[in-house]
Amino acid sequence: KKNKKTKKQLGLSKKEREENLRNSFSVYNKKKLLEYKNIIIFDDVFTTGSTLNENSKIIKKINSKINIICLVFCKTFE
């Protein structure tokens, strides 16, 4: 779940993207997440990986044994 409104990522550097997304996501139901062994995160465009990294960190803090699979629809080339 996204907690706060963030700037558009377009045009931001990798460092700016990471900072822009820091602490902007949370897990809606932490107790339920403990039951899962696998989770898939979908992202529309992979540029620096900031969105996937931030979401993965949040999930791993709650359940370090969960397997996270990241799928993207497009990758940009910088």
Secondary structure, DSSP 8 states (H G I E B T S, - for coil): -B-S-----TT--HHHHHHHHTT-B--S-HHHHTT-SEEEEEEEEESSSHHHHHHHHHHHHH-TT-EEEEEEEEE---
